[in-house]
Amino acid sequence: MSKRSCGYAAVPTSASLPSGASMPYHVLYELGQAVSGPAWGDESGDARLLFQVTTVGQSPDTASSGADKVRQALLGKVEGEWQFAIVPPSGYEIMGRELDREDGMTVVGATYSYVQRFALHVTTSG
């Protein structure tokens, strides 16, 4: 799997590692959270964190293939375990991951974008 740059709410810069701003690349957007679980103010509350990954490419194939790789990286399992760990800050645990919404591909000019929204289910540990 080739590694591609990812910008945070913006196109990666030419200095971004590993591939700069060359296509295909990804853009990560934080979409907020929804609190669930115990009563408000309880330190053992749960949250559902939403984020979007937009894969941008020069053809439908590169955008779709890049989106497949993102989905595999976030949701892939090997022998019942997540293929890639997501390490939260101390005091938190990730209880689950899911593909929340898949808007699919759009095209503007000669640039193809594939949009996926993911959710992480987080709780306090202990």
Protein Blocks (a to p, Z undefined) as FASTA:
>chain_A
ZZddddehiacdfkbcfkljadcddddddebjcdehjdehiakbccddddddddddfbfk
lmmmmmmmmmmmmmgceehiafbdcdddehiacfbdcdfbdgbjadehjaccdddddddd
dddeZZ
